[in-house]
């Protein structure tokens, strides 16, 4: 059987075929759809993989960045940019999706805002307490 949708209206003497219109998603729709946590499948496997990604950046990359930047900037940029990139790439690999530009940018910006803001907030609270 055919895997496409079409309707047939039958009258006594003629047939009228109409095909179902394809819904075209714009880049704005794709951006809005991916600017959430819905692309993350939360189960034990993904949580462990994201934790390994976070620890990889925390233990290997941020200390390297601290040699060239001050600690606060290295912490915020490391978690804001690098951890966001690693988590987004890992999310694409876990979901077995092709990496497309608009979903990648929207997911990266969402994670950058989330992780960068939380890192900046934690560094601000830490410096305020000291």
Backbone as a printed PyTorch tensor [residue, N CA C, xyz], in Angstrom:
tensor([[[  0.8260,  -1.1900,   0.0000],
         [  0.0000,   0.0000,   0.0000],
         [  0.8670,   1.2490,   0.0000]],

        [[  0.3200,   2.2910,  -0.5230],
         [  1.0530,   3.5490,  -0.5970],
         [  1.1230,   4.1910,   0.7810]],

        [[  2.2060,   4.8950,   1.0380],
         [  2.4120,   5.5340,   2.3220],
         [  2.1860,   7.0340,   2.2600]],

        [[  1.3410,   7.4950,   1.4150],
         [  1.0550,   8.9220,   1.3410],
         [ -0.4330,   9.1230,   1.5460]],

        [[ -0.7840,  10.3140,   2.0110],
         [ -2.1810,  10.6090,   2.3010],
         [ -2.8300,  11.2840,   1.1110]],

        [[ -3.9810,  10.7880,   0.7520],
         [ -4.7750,  11.4670,  -0.2500],
         [ -6.2280,  11.0960,  -0.0270]],

        [[ -7.0650,  11.9650,  -0.4630],
         [ -8.4920,  11.7420,  -0.3060],
         [ -9.1170,  11.5960,  -1.6800]],

        [[-10.1350,  10.8230,  -1.7350],
         [-10.8650,  10.6460,  -2.9840],
         [-12.3270,  10.9870,  -2.7180]],

        [[-12.8270,  11.9390,  -3.4490],
         [-14.2480,  12.2420,  -3.3710],
         [-14.9250,  11.5940,  -4.5640]],

        [[-15.9040,  10.7930,  -4.3000],
         [-16.5680,  10.0650,  -5.3750],
         [-17.9680,  10.6190,  -5.5980]],

        [[-18.1720,  11.0030,  -6.7720],
         [-19.5270,  11.3090,  -7.1980],
         [-19.9150,  10.2350,  -8.1980]],

        [[-21.0460,  10.3810,  -8.7820],
         [-21.4990,   9.2990,  -9.6610],
         [-20.6400,   9.1240, -10.8980]],

        [[-20.1260,  10.2190, -11.4590],
         [-19.4240,  10.0870, -12.7300],
         [-17.9520,  10.4890, -12.7010]],

        [[-17.4950,  11.1420, -11.6290],
         [-16.1080,  11.6130, -11.6580],
         [-15.4300,  11.3460, -10.3090]],

        [[-14.1360,  11.3630, -10.3640],
         [-13.3210,  11.2120,  -9.1690],
         [-12.4730,  12.4670,  -9.0340]],

        [[-12.3600,  12.9760,  -7.8130],
         [-11.5220,  14.1580,  -7.5850],
         [-10.4820,  13.8030,  -6.5280]],

        [[ -9.2110,  13.8350,  -6.9310],
         [ -8.1240,  13.4840,  -6.0330],
         [ -7.5300,  14.7550,  -5.4420]],

        [[ -7.3310,  14.7510,  -4.1470],
         [ -6.6260,  15.8560,  -3.4900],
         [ -5.5750,  15.2410,  -2.5720]],

        [[ -4.4100,  15.8610,  -2.5130],
         [ -3.3490,  15.3760,  -1.6370],
         [ -3.2790,  16.2470,  -0.3930]],

        [[ -2.8770,  15.6230,   0.6860],
         [ -2.7300,  16.3270,   1.9410],
         [ -1.5320,  17.2710,   1.8480]],

        [[ -1.7120,  18.4950,   2.3230],
         [ -0.6340,  19.4810,   2.2510],
         [  0.4150,  19.1640,   3.3000]],

        [[  1.6640,  19.2970,   2.9020],
         [  2.7610,  19.0880,   3.8300],
         [  2.9210,  20.3340,   4.6910]],

        [[  3.1470,  20.1200,   5.9720],
         [  3.3680,  21.2290,   6.8960],
         [  4.8530,  21.5670,   6.8670]],

        [[  5.1600,  22.7830,   6.4820],
         [  6.5450,  23.2170,   6.3790],
         [  6.9040,  23.9620,   7.6580]],

        [[  7.9480,  23.4760,   8.3300],
         [  8.4130,  24.1420,   9.5380],
         [  9.4260,  25.2140,   9.1590]],

        [[  9.2280,  26.4010,   9.6740],
         [ 10.1890,  27.4680,   9.4320],
         [ 11.3240,  27.3410,  10.4440]],

        [[ 12.3850,  28.0850,  10.2080],
         [ 13.5170,  28.0610,  11.1420],
         [ 13.0970,  28.5620,  12.5200]],

        [[ 12.1680,  29.5170,  12.5470],
         [ 11.6890,  30.0510,  13.8210],
         [ 10.9510,  28.9650,  14.6070]],

        [[ 10.1410,  28.1640,  13.9340],
         [  9.4290,  27.0740,  14.6020],
         [ 10.4030,  26.0310,  15.1360]],

        [[ 11.4070,  25.6910,  14.3500],
         [ 12.4140,  24.7100,  14.7720],
         [ 13.2050,  25.2580,  15.9620]],

        [[ 13.5290,  26.5580,  15.9270],
         [ 14.2650,  27.1810,  17.0290],
         [ 13.4430,  27.1270,  18.3160]],

        [[ 12.1620,  27.4720,  18.2290],
         [ 11.3030,  27.4450,  19.4130],
         [ 11.1410,  26.0330,  19.9580]],

        [[ 11.0450,  25.0620,  19.0660],
         [ 10.8600,  23.6770,  19.4850],
         [ 12.0960,  23.1510,  20.2170]],

        [[ 13.2860,  23.5800,  19.8060],
         [ 14.5260,  23.0730,  20.3960],
         [ 15.0490,  23.9210,  21.5400]],

        [[ 14.4280,  25.0670,  21.8220],
         [ 14.8990,  25.9420,  22.8930],
         [ 14.2500,  25.5300,  24.2200]],

        [[ 14.2060,  24.2490,  24.4890],
         [ 13.6490,  23.7010,  25.7190],
         [ 14.4450,  22.4510,  26.0870]],

        [[ 13.9730,  21.7590,  27.1170],
         [ 14.5910,  20.4930,  27.5140],
         [ 13.9500,  19.2960,  26.8290]],

        [[ 13.0210,  19.5040,  25.9100],
         [ 12.3090,  18.3850,  25.2960],
         [ 13.2190,  17.5000,  24.4440]],

        [[ 14.3490,  18.0140,  23.9920],
         [ 15.2540,  17.2210,  23.1620],
         [ 16.0960,  16.2730,  24.0020]],

        [[ 16.0690,  16.4310,  25.3310],
         [ 16.8550,  15.5770,  26.2210],
         [ 15.9680,  14.4300,  26.6960]],

        [[ 16.4160,  13.2160,  26.4520],
         [ 15.7180,  12.0470,  26.9920],
         [ 16.3310,  11.7460,  28.3500]],

        [[ 15.5930,  12.0310,  29.4050],
         [ 16.1510,  11.8350,  30.7380],
         [ 15.9340,  10.4040,  31.1950]],

        [[ 17.0090,   9.6680,  31.1940],
         [ 17.0380,   8.3300,  31.7820],
         [ 18.4150,   8.1670,  32.4150]],

        [[ 18.6750,   7.0380,  32.9880],
         [ 19.9350,   6.8160,  33.7080],
         [ 21.1380,   6.9780,  32.7780]],

        [[ 21.0270,   6.4570,  31.5800],
         [ 22.1430,   6.5000,  30.6290],
         [ 22.5120,   7.9460,  30.2810]],

        [[ 21.5170,   8.7610,  29.9210],
         [ 21.8210,  10.1350,  29.5200],
         [ 22.3130,  10.9690,  30.6870]],

        [[ 21.7470,  10.7510,  31.8660],
         [ 22.2110,  11.4950,  33.0390],
         [ 23.6730,  11.1570,  33.3290]],

        [[ 24.0400,   9.8850,  33.2480],
         [ 25.4350,   9.4850,  33.4840],
         [ 26.3630,  10.0600,  32.4170]],

        [[ 25.9380,  10.0430,  31.1660],
         [ 26.7800,  10.5770,  30.0950],
         [ 26.9540,  12.0900,  30.2520]],

        [[ 25.8810,  12.7980,  30.5910],
         [ 25.9850,  14.2450,  30.7940],
         [ 26.8510,  14.5660,  32.0140]],

        [[ 26.7900,  13.7340,  33.0420],
         [ 27.6390,  13.9210,  34.2140],
         [ 29.1100,  13.7210,  33.8530]],

        [[ 29.4010,  12.7330,  33.0270],
         [ 30.7770,  12.5100,  32.5680],
         [ 31.2490,  13.7090,  31.7310]],

        [[ 30.3710,  14.2310,  30.8660],
         [ 30.7180,  15.4180,  30.0800],
         [ 31.0430,  16.6000,  30.9840]],

        [[ 30.2120,  16.8020,  31.9930],
         [ 30.4070,  17.9090,  32.9220],
         [ 31.7200,  17.7500,  33.6870]],

        [[ 31.9860,  16.5370,  34.1620],
         [ 33.2230,  16.2910,  34.9040],
         [ 34.4580,  16.4060,  34.0090]],

        [[ 34.3440,  15.9930,  32.7580],
         [ 35.4450,  16.1170,  31.8130],
         [ 35.8600,  17.5780,  31.6670]],

        [[ 34.8860,  18.4290,  31.4660],
         [ 35.1910,  19.8550,  31.3180],
         [ 35.7120,  20.4210,  32.6290]],

        [[ 35.0910,  20.0360,  33.7530],
         [ 35.4860,  20.5670,  35.0620],
         [ 36.9030,  20.1600,  35.4350]],

        [[ 37.2640,  18.9120,  35.1800],
         [ 38.5660,  18.4220,  35.6360],
         [ 39.7020,  18.6230,  34.6410]],

        [[ 39.3950,  18.7140,  33.3490],
         [ 40.4660,  18.8200,  32.3610],
         [ 40.5790,  20.1990,  31.7050]],

        [[ 39.4940,  20.7590,  31.3000],
         [ 39.5530,  21.9700,  30.4760],
         [ 39.6070,  23.2410,  31.3120]],

        [[ 38.7990,  23.3190,  32.3690],
         [ 38.7870,  24.5460,  33.1800],
         [ 40.1260,  24.7880,  33.8680]],

        [[ 40.7990,  23.7820,  34.4470],
         [ 42.1340,  24.0590,  35.0040],
         [ 43.1270,  24.5460,  33.9450]],

        [[ 43.0210,  24.0280,  32.7280],
         [ 43.8780,  24.5070,  31.6440],
         [ 43.5650,  25.9730,  31.3150]],

        [[ 42.2810,  26.3260,  31.3050],
         [ 41.8930,  27.7110,  31.0180],
         [ 42.3260,  28.6660,  32.1320]],

        [[ 42.4230,  28.1560,  33.3690],
         [ 42.8250,  29.0020,  34.5020],
         [ 44.2690,  29.4660,  34.3930]],

        [[ 45.0740,  28.7990,  33.5780],
         [ 46.4420,  29.2430,  33.3730],
         [ 46.4950,  30.5460,  32.5900]],

        [[ 45.4860,  30.7930,  31.7640],
         [ 45.4890,  31.9690,  30.9050],
         [ 44.4410,  33.0040,  31.2880]],

        [[ 43.4020,  32.6110,  32.0060],
         [ 42.3400,  33.5220,  32.4290],
         [ 42.2130,  33.4600,  33.9410]],

        [[ 41.5070,  34.4430,  34.5130],
         [ 41.2950,  34.3300,  35.9610],
         [ 40.2620,  33.2310,  36.2310]],

        [[ 40.1510,  32.8160,  37.4820],
         [ 39.3570,  31.6410,  37.8240],
         [ 37.8700,  31.8280,  37.5170]],

        [[ 37.3440,  33.0060,  37.8060],
         [ 35.9180,  33.2400,  37.5760],
         [ 35.5790,  33.1830,  36.1010]],

        [[ 36.3700,  33.8460,  35.2850],
         [ 36.1150,  33.8580,  33.8520],
         [ 36.2900,  32.4610,  33.2440]],

        [[ 37.2950,  31.7350,  33.6860],
         [ 37.5060,  30.3760,  33.1870],
         [ 36.3530,  29.4640,  33.5710]],

        [[ 35.8520,  29.6230,  34.7820],
         [ 34.7340,  28.7950,  35.2500],
         [ 33.4640,  29.0860,  34.4560]],

        [[ 33.1470,  30.3660,  34.2920],
         [ 31.9130,  30.7490,  33.5890],
         [ 32.0060,  30.4050,  32.1000]],

        [[ 33.1260,  30.7200,  31.4580],
         [ 33.2690,  30.3940,  30.0370],
         [ 33.3790,  28.8910,  29.7990]],

        [[ 34.0670,  28.2060,  30.6900],
         [ 34.2110,  26.7610,  30.5430],
         [ 32.8790,  26.0480,  30.6000]],

        [[ 32.0760,  26.3920,  31.6070],
         [ 30.7740,  25.7370,  31.7080],
         [ 29.7700,  26.3440,  30.7410]],

        [[ 29.8670,  27.6330,  30.5000],
         [ 28.9130,  28.2660,  29.5940],
         [ 29.0870,  27.8230,  28.1580]],

        [[ 30.2990,  27.8530,  27.6620],
         [ 30.5320,  27.5540,  26.2380],
         [ 30.8980,  26.0860,  26.0190]],

        [[ 31.9500,  25.6340,  26.6830],
         [ 32.4820,  24.3080,  26.3650],
         [ 31.5610,  23.1870,  26.8500]],

        [[ 31.0650,  23.2880,  28.0770],
         [ 30.1450,  22.2560,  28.5590],
         [ 28.8660,  22.2460,  27.7380]],

        [[ 28.3880,  23.4310,  27.3540],
         [ 27.1800,  23.4930,  26.5190],
         [ 27.4090,  22.8020,  25.1800]],

        [[ 28.5540,  23.0620,  24.5450],
         [ 28.8610,  22.4030,  23.2720],
         [ 28.9390,  20.8870,  23.4200]],

        [[ 29.6220,  20.4320,  24.4570],
         [ 29.7850,  18.9910,  24.6560],
         [ 28.4400,  18.3290,  24.9290]],

        [[ 27.5960,  18.9650,  25.7390],
         [ 26.2910,  18.3830,  26.0620],
         [ 25.3870,  18.3570,  24.8270]],

        [[ 25.4290,  19.4160,  24.0270],
         [ 24.5930,  19.4410,  22.8230],
         [ 25.0580,  18.3800,  21.8200]],

        [[ 26.3730,  18.2610,  21.6060],
         [ 26.8790,  17.2000,  20.7220],
         [ 26.4910,  15.8210,  21.2430]],

        [[ 26.6310,  15.6190,  22.5560],
         [ 26.2640,  14.3400,  23.1500],
         [ 24.7730,  14.0730,  23.0000]],

        [[ 23.9560,  15.1140,  23.1450],
         [ 22.5100,  14.9500,  22.9590],
         [ 22.1740,  14.5090,  21.5480]],

        [[ 22.8510,  15.0910,  20.5490],
         [ 22.6230,  14.6590,  19.1720],
         [ 23.0460,  13.2040,  18.9740]],

        [[ 24.1670,  12.8020,  19.5880],
         [ 24.6300,  11.4260,  19.4430],
         [ 23.7100,  10.4340,  20.1480]],

        [[ 23.2200,  10.8050,  21.3350],
         [ 22.3320,   9.9000,  22.0730],
         [ 21.0120,   9.7320,  21.3270]],

        [[ 20.4750,  10.8240,  20.7860],
         [ 19.2060,  10.7500,  20.0600],
         [ 19.3720,  10.2170,  18.6380]],

        [[ 20.6130,   9.9900,  18.2090],
         [ 20.9320,   9.4950,  16.8630],
         [ 20.3320,  10.3930,  15.7790]],

        [[ 20.5290,  11.7120,  15.9670],
         [ 20.0330,  12.6960,  15.0120],
         [ 21.1940,  13.2400,  14.1930]],

        [[ 20.8730,  13.7160,  12.9950],
         [ 21.8670,  14.4470,  12.2260],
         [ 21.9690,  15.8460,  12.8160]],

        [[ 23.1690,  16.3860,  12.8080],
         [ 23.3740,  17.7250,  13.3540],
         [ 22.9830,  18.7420,  12.2990]],

        [[ 21.9150,  19.4750,  12.5770],
         [ 21.4610,  20.5450,  11.6970],
         [ 21.7340,  21.8630,  12.3790]],

        [[ 21.8600,  22.9230,  11.6020],
         [ 22.3310,  24.2010,  12.1280],
         [ 21.3520,  24.8270,  13.1240]],

        [[ 20.0980,  24.9750,  12.7390],
         [ 19.1440,  25.6940,  13.5910],
         [ 18.8810,  24.9630,  14.9080]],

        [[ 18.6210,  23.6470,  14.9050],
         [ 18.4640,  22.9740,  16.2000],
         [ 19.7350,  23.0250,  17.0510]],

        [[ 20.8920,  22.9220,  16.3990],
         [ 22.1440,  22.9790,  17.1510],
         [ 22.3120,  24.3360,  17.8280]],

        [[ 22.0630,  25.4100,  17.0870],
         [ 22.2320,  26.7530,  17.6610],
         [ 21.2250,  26.9960,  18.7810]],

        [[ 19.9740,  26.5790,  18.5850],
         [ 18.9690,  26.8300,  19.6240],
         [ 19.2670,  26.0240,  20.8890]],

        [[ 19.6740,  24.7690,  20.7320],
         [ 20.0220,  23.9670,  21.9090],
         [ 21.2580,  24.5240,  22.6000]],

        [[ 22.2510,  24.9460,  21.8020],
         [ 23.4610,  25.5040,  22.3890],
         [ 23.1550,  26.7930,  23.1490]],

        [[ 22.3580,  27.6790,  22.5720],
         [ 22.0230,  28.9220,  23.2630],
         [ 21.2500,  28.6540,  24.5480]],

        [[ 20.3360,  27.6840,  24.5110],
         [ 19.5890,  27.3430,  25.7230],
         [ 20.5300,  26.8350,  26.8120]],

        [[ 21.4190,  25.9230,  26.4600],
         [ 22.3510,  25.3870,  27.4530],
         [ 23.3630,  26.4440,  27.8910]],

        [[ 23.7810,  27.3190,  26.9640],
         [ 24.7140,  28.3890,  27.3170],
         [ 24.0940,  29.3330,  28.3380]],

        [[ 22.8410,  29.7070,  28.1110],
         [ 22.1710,  30.5950,  29.0640],
         [ 22.0000,  29.8950,  30.4060]],

        [[ 21.5890,  28.6450,  30.3780],
         [ 21.3560,  27.9030,  31.6100],
         [ 22.6480,  27.6740,  32.3910]],

        [[ 23.6570,  27.1050,  31.7390],
         [ 24.9010,  26.7800,  32.4450],
         [ 25.7480,  28.0190,  32.7240]],

        [[ 25.7960,  28.9540,  31.7820],
         [ 26.5690,  30.1740,  32.0030],
         [ 25.9960,  31.0190,  33.1220]],

        [[ 24.6800,  31.1640,  33.1400],
         [ 24.0510,  31.9670,  34.1920],
         [ 24.1840,  31.2950,  35.5520]],

        [[ 24.0210,  29.9770,  35.5930],
         [ 24.1590,  29.2940,  36.8840],
         [ 25.6100,  29.3430,  37.3810]],

        [[ 26.5700,  29.2430,  36.4740],
         [ 27.9780,  29.3390,  36.8800],
         [ 28.3070,  30.7440,  37.3560]],

        [[ 27.8290,  31.7510,  36.6380],
         [ 28.0760,  33.1430,  37.0490],
         [ 27.4160,  33.4360,  38.3870]],

        [[ 26.2080,  32.9300,  38.5820],
         [ 25.5070,  33.1410,  39.8410],
         [ 26.2350,  32.4610,  40.9900]],

        [[ 26.7080,  31.2440,  40.7790],
         [ 27.4230,  30.5480,  41.8490],
         [ 28.7480,  31.2310,  42.1780]],

        [[ 29.4370,  31.7520,  41.1500],
         [ 30.6850,  32.4770,  41.4280],
         [ 30.4080,  33.7930,  42.1410]],

        [[ 29.3020,  34.4590,  41.8000],
         [ 28.9570,  35.7110,  42.4810],
         [ 28.6050,  35.4550,  43.9410]],

        [[ 27.8760,  34.4020,  44.2060],
         [ 27.5210,  34.0680,  45.5930],
         [ 28.7560,  33.6680,  46.3740]],

        [[ 29.6420,  32.9190,  45.7600],
         [ 30.8750,  32.4960,  46.4280],
         [ 31.7560,  33.6920,  46.7680]],

        [[ 31.9010,  34.6210,  45.8280],
         [ 32.7300,  35.8050,  46.1170],
         [ 32.0530,  36.7140,  47.1350]],

        [[ 30.7310,  36.7450,  47.1630],
         [ 30.0210,  37.5730,  48.1330],
         [ 30.1620,  36.9930,  49.5430]],

        [[ 30.1820,  35.6590,  49.6490],
         [ 30.3180,  35.0270,  50.9580],
         [ 31.7300,  35.1650,  51.5140]],

        [[ 32.7050,  35.2790,  50.6440],
         [ 34.0880,  35.4280,  51.1190],
         [ 34.3260,  36.8480,  51.3850]]])
